[in-house]
Amino acid sequence: MSIDKVIENAVASVKMEGYQIDNECIQWCKKLLENEINMEQYIALIKQKSGIIA
């Protein structure tokens, strides 16, 4: 299964649970899965976007 299809399925699952996900977060997820960024970088981006200071 392609990375794009995996992300598409994950986004659909998130939406079925009543949550929203924006294109920026989808792109970060794709970069993580393509090893362009590591998990620490991904988490830092999500925390920054969410306003979490920890």
Secondary structure as GFF3:
##gff-version 3
##sequence-region A 1 54
A	DSSP	alpha_helix	3	16	.	.	.	ID=ss1
A	DSSP	alpha_helix	23	33	.	.	.	ID=ss2
A	DSSP	alpha_helix	39	50	.	.	.	ID=ss3
###
